Amino acid sequence: MSLRVSLFLPLMLCAPLAWADDASELAAMTSPWSGSGGELGFASARGNSTTESFNGRLKLRYTDDDWVHSMDLFGLRSSAEYTETSDDGSTSRKRQTTANRFSGSAGSALQLGEHRQITATVRHEIDDFATYDRQTSFGLGYGSRWIDGERLTLDSQIGPGVRRTHNADTDEDRTGLIGRGLFDLKYVITDNTELVNTLLVESGSYNTFAQNDFGVAVNMNEHFALKAGWQARHNSDVTEDKRKTDTLTTMNVVYSFK
């Protein structure tokens, strides 16, 4: 009996130590998922005028050894109520959609070294109020980091691609080659305040599309932040009744996970 106790006692003492080592290893492991899990904004007005506006965004990033996969989904919908007067003098309330835009992109990058990669990206968008109400593009590129400071970073992706568009006014589909550039700037102002600016340019023979997203995010805690954003979208080839540049200002709550 004493022999069994003498053999079992060391195992009892070592078991908690082994469990502690495993727990520390699990805690040290980082999730391959990262990014802003969700970004939501909503505004509503009632009274003499009635308007509603909603925008949401989902950005995810998955790292698998030398591969980095990403996804970006965005949606915007706005509507307004107005009073319509008939010929007989009677009035009625009508609701009209003033903005309806959805876009999604996905990409994969093969890491060639620190801050260097080969990228492949596909993007599709639907905008009911634009000359090109549907745009789909695919691009290959070379990514690199131009600025790698303690607080300031600037990354880029540059390469060729192909784009297919649908013109809502002429009901015409066109396909052509494009040059694609993506520039991503990030500046850490303080420990809880960050400035970001992303510029996307897709230039072809019949239209140059550019979208710039500027934002300032203030972290409330580890996962939640408040973000003020300003977006400008430009199409060089539009019909006479359309403006070439659209802007969108947002104030959203952002949820991030690491």
N, C-alpha and C positions, 0 to 999 in steps of 0.2 A: 504493500500500500504506500509506503514511504517513497518507493522508487517511482510510482505513478505520479505522486504529488511533485516530486523533484523534476519530472519531465514536463508536467503540465503547467507548473508555475511560470517558467520562463516564457511559454507561449502566451499566457495570460498577460504578462507584462509587455510583451512585444506587440501584441495586437493593437492596443491604442496608438502606439507609435506609428505602426504601418498605416492605420486608418488616417492619422493626422497627415502623413506624407501624401496619401492619395487625395485627401481633401484640399491640401495646399496646391497640388498639381491641377486639380479641377478648377480651383479658383483662379489659377494663373492663366488658364486657357481663355482665349478671346473668341468671341463669336465671329464667324465669317461674314455675317450680315452687318451692315452699317447703313447710315443715311438718315434722312428725315422721314420717319415712318408715315407722317401725315401732316398736311397743312390745310387749314380750313378758315374761311372768312365768309361772313354773312351780314348783309345790311338790309334793313326794312324801314320804310317810311309810311306813315298813315296820316290822313287828314285831308287837306286840300288837294294833295297829290298822293298817289299810292305807287310806290316803287319797291322792288325786291331785287337783290343781287346776291349771287352765290358763286364762290370760286373755291376750288380745292386742288390739292396737288399731292402726289405720292412719288417719292424718290427712294429707290432701293439700290444697294450695292452689295455684291457677293464676291468674295475673294476665295479662289481655289488655286493654291500654289502660285504658278506664274500667270494664271488667268484671272482677270477682273471683269465681272459681268455687271451691267447696270440697267436700270429701267426708270423712266420718268413719265408720269401720267399727269395731265392737267385738264381741268374743265372749268368753263365759265358760262353762266347763264344769268341773264338779267331780263326783267319784264317790268312794264309800267301800265297803270290803268289811266284812262282818259275818258272824258265825256264827249259823246258824239251827238250832234244835233241833227235831227231829220228835217226834211223839207216842210213837214207840218208843224214844226216847232217843238216836237217831243224830244226828250233827251234820254240817252242810255249810256251805261258805263261799258267800256270795251277794254280788254286787256291785250297788250301787244308785246311780243318778245323783241327786245332791243339788242340782245347779244346772245349768241349760242355758238360756243367754240369748244372743241375737244381736240386734244393732241396727245400723242404717245410716241415715245422713242425707246429703243433698246440697243445696247451695244456690248461688244466684247473687246477686250484688249489683252494682247499677249505681251508680258513684260520682257523686255530685252536687257534690262539692267535698271539701275536706280533712276527713276523718272524718265524712262524711255520705253516706248511701246508701239506696237502695230495695232491699229484699231479698225473695227468694222461697225458701222452704225446704220440703223434703219429708222426713219421717222415718218409718221403719218399724221395729218391734221384735217379736221373738218371745221370750216368757218362759214356759217350760213350767210353772213353779211359781207363777205369779201368777193372780189372779182374772181379769184381762184378759190372756190369753195372747198376743193379737195386738192391736197398736195401730198405726194409720197416721194421720198428720196432715200437713196442708199449710197453710202460713201465709205471709201477706204482711206486711211490716213496714217501719218506718222506723228506720234505724240511725244512731246518733250517739255521740260520745265525750263523757262527762261529766267525766272527769279526764284531763288530758294533762300529767303531770309528767315529770321526768327519770327517775325510778325507778318511779313509780306511774301506771298507766293503768286506766281503767274505760270499757268500751264496752257498748252496749245495743242490742237490737232489740225493738221493741214493735209489735204489730199484731194483726189478726183472722186467723182460720183456720177450718178444718173438720177434724173428727176422726172416724174410724171405728174401733170397737173390737169385739172378740169376747169375750164372757163365757164362760170355760171351764166354769163350774158350771151355767149355765142354757142354754148353747149358743145365746146370743142375740147378734145383731149390732145395733149401734146407731151412728147417725150424728148428729152435732150440731155446732153452732158453738162455737168456743172463742176465748178471748183468749190470746195467746202472748207470752211475754217471755223474752228471753235476755240474761243479764248476765255479762260476761267481765272479770274483774279480774286484773291482772298486776302483781307487785311484784318488782323486781330488788333482792335483798338484798346480794349482792356480785357481782364480775365473773363468777363461775362458778356462782352459786346464784340460783335464781328460784322465786318462789312464784306459783301460779296458782289461780284459783277460778272455776268456771263454773256458773251457776245457770240451769236451764231450767224454766219453768213453763207448763203448758198447762191452762187452767181452763175447764170447761164446765158445763152444767146438771146432769150426773149424776156427774161425777168431776173432781177436780183432781189432775193428775199433776205432780210436781216432782222434779227430779233435780239434786243438787249434787255437783260433782266438785272436790275439793281436792287439790292436789299440790305437792310440793317437789322440784325437780330440781337435781341437782349435776352440772355438766359435767365429764367426765373429759378430754375433748379437744374438737376442733372438731365432731365428729360424734356421739360417744357420751356418754350421761349415765345416771346412776342416778336413779330417780324413786320416791318414796314417795307413795302416793295413798290417799285415803279418799273413797268414794262413798256417798251416801245417796239412796234412792229412796222416794218417798211417793205412795200412792194413797189418796184420801180415802174412796172407796166400794169396800169389799171385803167378802167373806163373813165370817161369824163365826169360822171356823177359820183365817183368814189375818191376818197382821199388816199394818198399814198402812205400816210403814216397814221397808225392808231396807237393810243397810249392807254394804259390801265394802271391805276393806283390801288393798292391793297393794304389792309392791316389784318394780319392773320395770327392765329395761334398755331404753333409748330410743335409736334411731338417727335423727338429723336431718340434713337436707341443706338447703343455702341456695343 
